[in-house]
Amino acid sequence: MRGEIVKAGLQECEDAVVKSKPCRFCRAFKRVQRNVFKGDKTAVLHTCRHMAAKLLTNDAMVKTKLIGDLLGH
């Protein structure tokens, strides 16, 4: 199921490029860059995964195995 969601998201991005307008993911990620990473343009999606894992481990005390399952490892 997760693979289908990813494929659908990638297709939406490709369609948006053809139409010369940002897709939902790109708009959402721009908000994350602005609000979470304080405008840091070097922050990428993988940075979000690491930050999520760090917060889940350190702040929420979630077990490592569950974090791996949630983040797809």
PDB file with one MODEL, atoms N, CA, C and O in Angstrom:
MODEL        1
ATOM      1  N   MET A   1       0.828  -1.192   0.000  1.00  0.00           N
ATOM      2  CA  MET A   1       0.000   0.000   0.000  1.00  0.00           C
ATOM      3  C   MET A   1       0.873   1.257   0.000  1.00  0.00           C
ATOM      4  O   MET A   1       0.600   2.199  -0.744  1.00  0.00           O
ATOM      5  N   ARG A   2       1.925   1.275   0.833  1.00  0.00           N
ATOM      6  CA  ARG A   2       2.772   2.460   0.897  1.00  0.00           C
ATOM      7  C   ARG A   2       3.400   2.725  -0.476  1.00  0.00           C
ATOM      8  O   ARG A   2       3.536   3.877  -0.888  1.00  0.00           O
ATOM      9  N   GLY A   3       3.783   1.650  -1.181  1.00  0.00           N
ATOM     10  CA  GLY A   3       4.362   1.807  -2.511  1.00  0.00           C
ATOM     11  C   GLY A   3       3.400   2.480  -3.478  1.00  0.00           C
ATOM     12  O   GLY A   3       3.813   3.295  -4.303  1.00  0.00           O
ATOM     13  N   GLU A   4       2.133   2.145  -3.380  1.00  0.00           N
ATOM     14  CA  GLU A   4       1.126   2.755  -4.252  1.00  0.00           C
ATOM     15  C   GLU A   4       0.982   4.247  -3.957  1.00  0.00           C
ATOM     16  O   GLU A   4       0.815   5.056  -4.870  1.00  0.00           O
ATOM     17  N   ILE A   5       1.047   4.598  -2.686  1.00  0.00           N
ATOM     18  CA  ILE A   5       0.944   6.005  -2.297  1.00  0.00           C
ATOM     19  C   ILE A   5       2.135   6.782  -2.835  1.00  0.00           C
ATOM     20  O   ILE A   5       1.984   7.890  -3.350  1.00  0.00           O
ATOM     21  N   VAL A   6       3.327   6.192  -2.711  1.00  0.00           N
ATOM     22  CA  VAL A   6       4.534   6.844  -3.216  1.00  0.00           C
ATOM     23  C   VAL A   6       4.448   7.015  -4.726  1.00  0.00           C
ATOM     24  O   VAL A   6       4.766   8.083  -5.249  1.00  0.00           O
ATOM     25  N   LYS A   7       4.021   5.969  -5.431  1.00  0.00           N
ATOM     26  CA  LYS A   7       3.891   6.053  -6.893  1.00  0.00           C
ATOM     27  C   LYS A   7       2.900   7.148  -7.286  1.00  0.00           C
ATOM     28  O   LYS A   7       3.152   7.908  -8.221  1.00  0.00           O
ATOM     29  N   ALA A   8       1.792   7.227  -6.584  1.00  0.00           N
ATOM     30  CA  ALA A   8       0.791   8.254  -6.879  1.00  0.00           C
ATOM     31  C   ALA A   8       1.369   9.647  -6.644  1.00  0.00           C
ATOM     32  O   ALA A   8       1.126  10.565  -7.427  1.00  0.00           O
ATOM     33  N   GLY A   9       2.131   9.801  -5.565  1.00  0.00           N
ATOM     34  CA  GLY A   9       2.758  11.093  -5.274  1.00  0.00           C
ATOM     35  C   GLY A   9       3.773  11.477  -6.329  1.00  0.00           C
ATOM     36  O   GLY A   9       3.824  12.633  -6.749  1.00  0.00           O
ATOM     37  N   LEU A  10       4.584  10.521  -6.763  1.00  0.00           N
ATOM     38  CA  LEU A  10       5.563  10.799  -7.821  1.00  0.00           C
ATOM     39  C   LEU A  10       4.872  11.183  -9.127  1.00  0.00           C
ATOM     40  O   LEU A  10       5.321  12.083  -9.838  1.00  0.00           O
ATOM     41  N   GLN A  11       3.774  10.490  -9.435  1.00  0.00           N
ATOM     42  CA  GLN A  11       3.037  10.823 -10.658  1.00  0.00           C
ATOM     43  C   GLN A  11       2.479  12.231 -10.576  1.00  0.00           C
ATOM     44  O   GLN A  11       2.498  12.970 -11.560  1.00  0.00           O
ATOM     45  N   GLU A  12       1.982  12.605  -9.405  1.00  0.00           N
ATOM     46  CA  GLU A  12       1.456  13.961  -9.223  1.00  0.00           C
ATOM     47  C   GLU A  12       2.563  14.990  -9.436  1.00  0.00           C
ATOM     48  O   GLU A  12       2.342  16.023 -10.068  1.00  0.00           O
ATOM     49  N   CYS A  13       3.762  14.702  -8.904  1.00  0.00           N
ATOM     50  CA  CYS A  13       4.892  15.619  -9.102  1.00  0.00           C
ATOM     51  C   CYS A  13       5.234  15.750 -10.581  1.00  0.00           C
ATOM     52  O   CYS A  13       5.444  16.858 -11.076  1.00  0.00           O
ATOM     53  N   GLU A  14       5.289  14.622 -11.288  1.00  0.00           N
ATOM     54  CA  GLU A  14       5.593  14.655 -12.718  1.00  0.00           C
ATOM     55  C   GLU A  14       4.529  15.435 -13.485  1.00  0.00           C
ATOM     56  O   GLU A  14       4.854  16.230 -14.366  1.00  0.00           O
ATOM     57  N   ASP A  15       3.273  15.212 -13.156  1.00  0.00           N
ATOM     58  CA  ASP A  15       2.187  15.933 -13.819  1.00  0.00           C
ATOM     59  C   ASP A  15       2.298  17.436 -13.558  1.00  0.00           C
ATOM     60  O   ASP A  15       2.039  18.248 -14.446  1.00  0.00           O
ATOM     61  N   ALA A  16       2.680  17.795 -12.346  1.00  0.00           N
ATOM     62  CA  ALA A  16       2.802  19.212 -11.982  1.00  0.00           C
ATOM     63  C   ALA A  16       3.928  19.869 -12.766  1.00  0.00           C
ATOM     64  O   ALA A  16       3.808  21.024 -13.176  1.00  0.00           O
ATOM     65  N   VAL A  17       5.021  19.141 -12.976  1.00  0.00           N
ATOM     66  CA  VAL A  17       6.132  19.694 -13.756  1.00  0.00           C
ATOM     67  C   VAL A  17       5.672  19.996 -15.177  1.00  0.00           C
ATOM     68  O   VAL A  17       6.012  21.036 -15.740  1.00  0.00           O
ATOM     69  N   VAL A  18       4.906  19.092 -15.744  1.00  0.00           N
ATOM     70  CA  VAL A  18       4.388  19.296 -17.100  1.00  0.00           C
ATOM     71  C   VAL A  18       3.492  20.531 -17.146  1.00  0.00           C
ATOM     72  O   VAL A  18       3.507  21.278 -18.124  1.00  0.00           O
ATOM     73  N   LYS A  19       2.716  20.741 -16.093  1.00  0.00           N
ATOM     74  CA  LYS A  19       1.789  21.873 -16.039  1.00  0.00           C
ATOM     75  C   LYS A  19       2.449  23.141 -15.500  1.00  0.00           C
ATOM     76  O   LYS A  19       1.806  24.187 -15.414  1.00  0.00           O
ATOM     77  N   SER A  20       3.725  23.054 -15.138  1.00  0.00           N
ATOM     78  CA  SER A  20       4.499  24.198 -14.608  1.00  0.00           C
ATOM     79  C   SER A  20       3.885  24.796 -13.343  1.00  0.00           C
ATOM     80  O   SER A  20       3.867  26.014 -13.165  1.00  0.00           O
ATOM     81  N   LYS A  21       3.389  23.934 -12.477  1.00  0.00           N
ATOM     82  CA  LYS A  21       2.904  24.417 -11.184  1.00  0.00           C
ATOM     83  C   LYS A  21       3.290  23.383 -10.122  1.00  0.00           C
ATOM     84  O   LYS A  21       3.320  22.188 -10.413  1.00  0.00           O
ATOM     85  N   PRO A  22       3.584  23.824  -8.901  1.00  0.00           N
ATOM     86  CA  PRO A  22       4.020  22.886  -7.868  1.00  0.00           C
ATOM     87  C   PRO A  22       2.912  21.937  -7.428  1.00  0.00           C
ATOM     88  O   PRO A  22       1.748  22.327  -7.338  1.00  0.00           O
ATOM     89  N   CYS A  23       3.282  20.691  -7.154  1.00  0.00           N
ATOM     90  CA  CYS A  23       2.309  19.701  -6.679  1.00  0.00           C
ATOM     91  C   CYS A  23       2.056  19.892  -5.182  1.00  0.00           C
ATOM     92  O   CYS A  23       2.717  20.703  -4.534  1.00  0.00           O
ATOM     93  N   ARG A  24       1.111  19.151  -4.647  1.00  0.00           N
ATOM     94  CA  ARG A  24       0.782  19.259  -3.211  1.00  0.00           C
ATOM     95  C   ARG A  24       1.986  18.953  -2.345  1.00  0.00           C
ATOM     96  O   ARG A  24       2.240  19.651  -1.364  1.00  0.00           O
ATOM     97  N   PHE A  25       2.742  17.899  -2.704  1.00  0.00           N
ATOM     98  CA  PHE A  25       3.914  17.546  -1.914  1.00  0.00           C
ATOM     99  C   PHE A  25       4.914  18.689  -1.895  1.00  0.00           C
ATOM    100  O   PHE A  25       5.433  19.042  -0.836  1.00  0.00           O
ATOM    101  N   CYS A  26       5.190  19.268  -3.052  1.00  0.00           N
ATOM    102  CA  CYS A  26       6.177  20.349  -3.132  1.00  0.00           C
ATOM    103  C   CYS A  26       5.732  21.559  -2.312  1.00  0.00           C
ATOM    104  O   CYS A  26       6.541  22.181  -1.624  1.00  0.00           O
ATOM    105  N   ARG A  27       4.451  21.886  -2.387  1.00  0.00           N
ATOM    106  CA  ARG A  27       3.941  23.009  -1.594  1.00  0.00           C
ATOM    107  C   ARG A  27       4.055  22.700  -0.105  1.00  0.00           C
ATOM    108  O   ARG A  27       4.449  23.561   0.682  1.00  0.00           O
ATOM    109  N   ALA A  28       3.709  21.466   0.282  1.00  0.00           N
ATOM    110  CA  ALA A  28       3.795  21.084   1.695  1.00  0.00           C
ATOM    111  C   ALA A  28       5.241  21.098   2.175  1.00  0.00           C
ATOM    112  O   ALA A  28       5.526  21.547   3.285  1.00  0.00           O
ATOM    113  N   PHE A  29       6.158  20.605   1.335  1.00  0.00           N
ATOM    114  CA  PHE A  29       7.556  20.582   1.750  1.00  0.00           C
ATOM    115  C   PHE A  29       8.120  21.988   1.868  1.00  0.00           C
ATOM    116  O   PHE A  29       8.961  22.237   2.731  1.00  0.00           O
ATOM    117  N   LYS A  30       7.684  22.908   1.029  1.00  0.00           N
ATOM    118  CA  LYS A  30       8.110  24.308   1.155  1.00  0.00           C
ATOM    119  C   LYS A  30       7.669  24.877   2.502  1.00  0.00           C
ATOM    120  O   LYS A  30       8.408  25.639   3.126  1.00  0.00           O
ATOM    121  N   ARG A  31       6.457  24.506   2.956  1.00  0.00           N
ATOM    122  CA  ARG A  31       5.989  24.947   4.271  1.00  0.00           C
ATOM    123  C   ARG A  31       6.857  24.357   5.376  1.00  0.00           C
ATOM    124  O   ARG A  31       7.182  25.038   6.349  1.00  0.00           O
ATOM    125  N   VAL A  32       7.234  23.082   5.221  1.00  0.00           N
ATOM    126  CA  VAL A  32       8.116  22.449   6.212  1.00  0.00           C
ATOM    127  C   VAL A  32       9.462  23.164   6.249  1.00  0.00           C
ATOM    128  O   VAL A  32       9.983  23.459   7.325  1.00  0.00           O
ATOM    129  N   GLN A  33      10.029  23.445   5.067  1.00  0.00           N
ATOM    130  CA  GLN A  33      11.305  24.170   5.034  1.00  0.00           C
ATOM    131  C   GLN A  33      11.190  25.506   5.756  1.00  0.00           C
ATOM    132  O   GLN A  33      12.078  25.888   6.518  1.00  0.00           O
ATOM    133  N   ARG A  34      10.103  26.206   5.515  1.00  0.00           N
ATOM    134  CA  ARG A  34       9.907  27.527   6.112  1.00  0.00           C
ATOM    135  C   ARG A  34       9.651  27.445   7.612  1.00  0.00           C
ATOM    136  O   ARG A  34      10.268  28.179   8.384  1.00  0.00           O
ATOM    137  N   ASN A  35       8.746  26.559   8.034  1.00  0.00           N
ATOM    138  CA  ASN A  35       8.294  26.538   9.422  1.00  0.00           C
ATOM    139  C   ASN A  35       9.148  25.672  10.354  1.00  0.00           C
ATOM    140  O   ASN A  35       9.400  26.055  11.496  1.00  0.00           O
ATOM    141  N   VAL A  36       9.585  24.530   9.881  1.00  0.00           N
ATOM    142  CA  VAL A  36      10.349  23.619  10.735  1.00  0.00           C
ATOM    143  C   VAL A  36      11.838  23.922  10.655  1.00  0.00           C
ATOM    144  O   VAL A  36      12.529  23.973  11.672  1.00  0.00           O
ATOM    145  N   PHE A  37      12.323  24.121   9.440  1.00  0.00           N
ATOM    146  CA  PHE A  37      13.756  24.330   9.246  1.00  0.00           C
ATOM    147  C   PHE A  37      14.126  25.806   9.110  1.00  0.00           C
ATOM    148  O   PHE A  37      15.237  26.139   8.696  1.00  0.00           O
ATOM    149  N   LYS A  38      13.200  26.674   9.456  1.00  0.00           N
ATOM    150  CA  LYS A  38      13.448  28.132   9.498  1.00  0.00           C
ATOM    151  C   LYS A  38      14.035  28.665   8.187  1.00  0.00           C
ATOM    152  O   LYS A  38      14.948  29.491   8.190  1.00  0.00           O
ATOM    153  N   GLY A  39      13.495  28.177   7.074  1.00  0.00           N
ATOM    154  CA  GLY A  39      13.903  28.691   5.771  1.00  0.00           C
ATOM    155  C   GLY A  39      15.175  28.092   5.213  1.00  0.00           C
ATOM    156  O   GLY A  39      15.661  28.546   4.177  1.00  0.00           O
ATOM    157  N   ASP A  40      15.729  27.085   5.871  1.00  0.00           N
ATOM    158  CA  ASP A  40      16.965  26.449   5.410  1.00  0.00           C
ATOM    159  C   ASP A  40      16.698  25.684   4.118  1.00  0.00           C
ATOM    160  O   ASP A  40      16.046  24.639   4.137  1.00  0.00           O
ATOM    161  N   LYS A  41      17.195  26.196   3.006  1.00  0.00           N
ATOM    162  CA  LYS A  41      16.961  25.577   1.694  1.00  0.00           C
ATOM    163  C   LYS A  41      17.760  24.294   1.506  1.00  0.00           C
ATOM    164  O   LYS A  41      17.517  23.552   0.554  1.00  0.00           O
ATOM    165  N   THR A  42      18.718  24.019   2.405  1.00  0.00           N
ATOM    166  CA  THR A  42      19.488  22.783   2.276  1.00  0.00           C
ATOM    167  C   THR A  42      18.773  21.596   2.910  1.00  0.00           C
ATOM    168  O   THR A  42      19.192  20.453   2.729  1.00  0.00           O
ATOM    169  N   ALA A  43      17.697  21.854   3.653  1.00  0.00           N
ATOM    170  CA  ALA A  43      16.925  20.768   4.262  1.00  0.00           C
ATOM    171  C   ALA A  43      16.203  19.999   3.156  1.00  0.00           C
ATOM    172  O   ALA A  43      15.526  20.590   2.315  1.00  0.00           O
ATOM    173  N   VAL A  44      16.355  18.701   3.167  1.00  0.00           N
ATOM    174  CA  VAL A  44      15.724  17.842   2.166  1.00  0.00           C
ATOM    175  C   VAL A  44      14.821  16.836   2.874  1.00  0.00           C
ATOM    176  O   VAL A  44      14.797  16.768   4.103  1.00  0.00           O
ATOM    177  N   LEU A  45      14.079  16.056   2.089  1.00  0.00           N
ATOM    178  CA  LEU A  45      13.138  15.098   2.665  1.00  0.00           C
ATOM    179  C   LEU A  45      13.836  14.142   3.626  1.00  0.00           C
ATOM    180  O   LEU A  45      13.278  13.808   4.672  1.00  0.00           O
ATOM    181  N   HIS A  46      15.040  13.698   3.294  1.00  0.00           N
ATOM    182  CA  HIS A  46      15.746  12.765   4.165  1.00  0.00           C
ATOM    183  C   HIS A  46      16.038  13.416   5.527  1.00  0.00           C
ATOM    184  O   HIS A  46      16.049  12.733   6.551  1.00  0.00           O
ATOM    185  N   THR A  47      16.269  14.718   5.535  1.00  0.00           N
ATOM    186  CA  THR A  47      16.474  15.441   6.794  1.00  0.00           C
ATOM    187  C   THR A  47      15.235  15.309   7.670  1.00  0.00           C
ATOM    188  O   THR A  47      15.346  15.159   8.887  1.00  0.00           O
ATOM    189  N   CYS A  48      14.063  15.364   7.062  1.00  0.00           N
ATOM    190  CA  CYS A  48      12.811  15.224   7.813  1.00  0.00           C
ATOM    191  C   CYS A  48      12.706  13.845   8.446  1.00  0.00           C
ATOM    192  O   CYS A  48      12.257  13.717   9.586  1.00  0.00           O
ATOM    193  N   ARG A  49      13.117  12.813   7.716  1.00  0.00           N
ATOM    194  CA  ARG A  49      13.070  11.448   8.254  1.00  0.00           C
ATOM    195  C   ARG A  49      13.960  11.334   9.490  1.00  0.00           C
ATOM    196  O   ARG A  49      13.569  10.748  10.500  1.00  0.00           O
ATOM    197  N   HIS A  50      15.163  11.903   9.395  1.00  0.00           N
ATOM    198  CA  HIS A  50      16.081  11.832  10.529  1.00  0.00           C
ATOM    199  C   HIS A  50      15.545  12.627  11.719  1.00  0.00           C
ATOM    200  O   HIS A  50      15.652  12.192  12.865  1.00  0.00           O
ATOM    201  N   MET A  51      14.974  13.781  11.440  1.00  0.00           N
ATOM    202  CA  MET A  51      14.421  14.587  12.528  1.00  0.00           C
ATOM    203  C   MET A  51      13.251  13.860  13.184  1.00  0.00           C
ATOM    204  O   MET A  51      13.128  13.859  14.408  1.00  0.00           O
ATOM    205  N   ALA A  52      12.397  13.245  12.376  1.00  0.00           N
ATOM    206  CA  ALA A  52      11.265  12.493  12.923  1.00  0.00           C
ATOM    207  C   ALA A  52      11.760  11.347  13.800  1.00  0.00           C
ATOM    208  O   ALA A  52      11.238  11.130  14.893  1.00  0.00           O
ATOM    209  N   ALA A  53      12.764  10.617  13.324  1.00  0.00           N
ATOM    210  CA  ALA A  53      13.302   9.504  14.099  1.00  0.00           C
ATOM    211  C   ALA A  53      13.896  10.001  15.419  1.00  0.00           C
ATOM    212  O   ALA A  53      13.696   9.389  16.468  1.00  0.00           O
ATOM    213  N   LYS A  54      14.620  11.105  15.354  1.00  0.00           N
ATOM    214  CA  LYS A  54      15.238  11.668  16.559  1.00  0.00           C
ATOM    215  C   LYS A  54      14.171  12.085  17.570  1.00  0.00           C
ATOM    216  O   LYS A  54      14.290  11.784  18.757  1.00  0.00           O
ATOM    217  N   LEU A  55      13.136  12.774  17.106  1.00  0.00           N
ATOM    218  CA  LEU A  55      12.078  13.222  18.010  1.00  0.00           C
ATOM    219  C   LEU A  55      11.308  12.050  18.609  1.00  0.00           C
ATOM    220  O   LEU A  55      10.975  12.054  19.794  1.00  0.00           O
ATOM    221  N   LEU A  56      11.028  11.041  17.772  1.00  0.00           N
ATOM    222  CA  LEU A  56      10.314   9.868  18.275  1.00  0.00           C
ATOM    223  C   LEU A  56      11.136   9.126  19.324  1.00  0.00           C
ATOM    224  O   LEU A  56      10.593   8.642  20.317  1.00  0.00           O
ATOM    225  N   THR A  57      12.441   9.038  19.102  1.00  0.00           N
ATOM    226  CA  THR A  57      13.315   8.331  20.042  1.00  0.00           C
ATOM    227  C   THR A  57      13.518   9.126  21.327  1.00  0.00           C
ATOM    228  O   THR A  57      13.279   8.623  22.425  1.00  0.00           O
ATOM    229  N   ASN A  58      13.956  10.355  21.181  1.00  0.00           N
ATOM    230  CA  ASN A  58      14.361  11.141  22.350  1.00  0.00           C
ATOM    231  C   ASN A  58      13.194  11.748  23.118  1.00  0.00           C
ATOM    232  O   ASN A  58      13.178  11.718  24.348  1.00  0.00           O
ATOM    233  N   ASP A  59      12.231  12.291  22.411  1.00  0.00           N
ATOM    234  CA  ASP A  59      11.147  13.007  23.081  1.00  0.00           C
ATOM    235  C   ASP A  59       9.956  12.110  23.421  1.00  0.00           C
ATOM    236  O   ASP A  59       9.360  12.238  24.490  1.00  0.00           O
ATOM    237  N   ALA A  60       9.614  11.202  22.501  1.00  0.00           N
ATOM    238  CA  ALA A  60       8.425  10.379  22.709  1.00  0.00           C
ATOM    239  C   ALA A  60       8.753   8.987  23.248  1.00  0.00           C
ATOM    240  O   ALA A  60       7.849   8.219  23.575  1.00  0.00           O
ATOM    241  N   MET A  61      10.059   8.656  23.341  1.00  0.00           N
ATOM    242  CA  MET A  61      10.509   7.365  23.886  1.00  0.00           C
ATOM    243  C   MET A  61       9.902   6.170  23.135  1.00  0.00           C
ATOM    244  O   MET A  61       9.583   5.148  23.742  1.00  0.00           O
ATOM    245  N   VAL A  62       9.748   6.307  21.820  1.00  0.00           N
ATOM    246  CA  VAL A  62       9.214   5.222  20.992  1.00  0.00           C
ATOM    247  C   VAL A  62      10.335   4.219  20.751  1.00  0.00           C
ATOM    248  O   VAL A  62      11.489   4.606  20.566  1.00  0.00           O
ATOM    249  N   LYS A  63      10.001   2.942  20.751  1.00  0.00           N
ATOM    250  CA  LYS A  63      10.996   1.892  20.552  1.00  0.00           C
ATOM    251  C   LYS A  63      11.548   1.950  19.119  1.00  0.00           C
ATOM    252  O   LYS A  63      10.831   2.259  18.168  1.00  0.00           O
ATOM    253  N   THR A  64      12.831   1.645  19.001  1.00  0.00           N
ATOM    254  CA  THR A  64      13.535   1.728  17.725  1.00  0.00           C
ATOM    255  C   THR A  64      12.877   0.875  16.645  1.00  0.00           C
ATOM    256  O   THR A  64      12.765   1.312  15.500  1.00  0.00           O
ATOM    257  N   LYS A  65      12.446  -0.322  16.989  1.00  0.00           N
ATOM    258  CA  LYS A  65      11.804  -1.216  16.017  1.00  0.00           C
ATOM    259  C   LYS A  65      10.557  -0.563  15.420  1.00  0.00           C
ATOM    260  O   LYS A  65      10.344  -0.628  14.209  1.00  0.00           O
ATOM    261  N   LEU A  66       9.744   0.056  16.251  1.00  0.00           N
ATOM    262  CA  LEU A  66       8.527   0.718  15.769  1.00  0.00           C
ATOM    263  C   LEU A  66       8.884   1.906  14.874  1.00  0.00           C
ATOM    264  O   LEU A  66       8.235   2.127  13.851  1.00  0.00           O
ATOM    265  N   ILE A  67       9.889   2.654  15.246  1.00  0.00           N
ATOM    266  CA  ILE A  67      10.314   3.788  14.420  1.00  0.00           C
ATOM    267  C   ILE A  67      10.760   3.296  13.050  1.00  0.00           C
ATOM    268  O   ILE A  67      10.421   3.896  12.031  1.00  0.00           O
ATOM    269  N   GLY A  68      11.522   2.203  13.024  1.00  0.00           N
ATOM    270  CA  GLY A  68      11.945   1.617  11.750  1.00  0.00           C
ATOM    271  C   GLY A  68      10.759   1.209  10.904  1.00  0.00           C
ATOM    272  O   GLY A  68      10.753   1.437   9.694  1.00  0.00           O
ATOM    273  N   ASP A  69       9.760   0.613  11.518  1.00  0.00           N
ATOM    274  CA  ASP A  69       8.555   0.227  10.783  1.00  0.00           C
ATOM    275  C   ASP A  69       7.808   1.440  10.249  1.00  0.00           C
ATOM    276  O   ASP A  69       7.339   1.438   9.111  1.00  0.00           O
ATOM    277  N   LEU A  70       7.700   2.474  11.073  1.00  0.00           N
ATOM    278  CA  LEU A  70       6.992   3.687  10.663  1.00  0.00           C
ATOM    279  C   LEU A  70       7.686   4.403   9.501  1.00  0.00           C
ATOM    280  O   LEU A  70       7.032   4.919   8.595  1.00  0.00           O
ATOM    281  N   LEU A  71       9.016   4.424   9.544  1.00  0.00           N
ATOM    282  CA  LEU A  71       9.767   5.162   8.544  1.00  0.00           C
ATOM    283  C   LEU A  71      10.220   4.303   7.374  1.00  0.00           C
ATOM    284  O   LEU A  71      10.905   4.781   6.470  1.00  0.00           O
ATOM    285  N   GLY A  72       9.840   3.051   7.396  1.00  0.00           N
ATOM    286  CA  GLY A  72      10.113   2.199   6.244  1.00  0.00           C
ATOM    287  C   GLY A  72      11.489   1.566   6.198  1.00  0.00           C
ATOM    288  O   GLY A  72      12.036   1.366   5.113  1.00  0.00           O
ATOM    289  N   HIS A  73      12.056   1.248   7.337  1.00  0.00           N
ATOM    290  CA  HIS A  73      13.353   0.561   7.349  1.00  0.00           C
ATOM    291  C   HIS A  73      13.174  -0.850   7.843  1.00  0.00           C
ATOM    292  O   HIS A  73      14.145  -1.601   7.931  1.00  0.00           O
TER     293      HIS A  73
ENDMDL
END
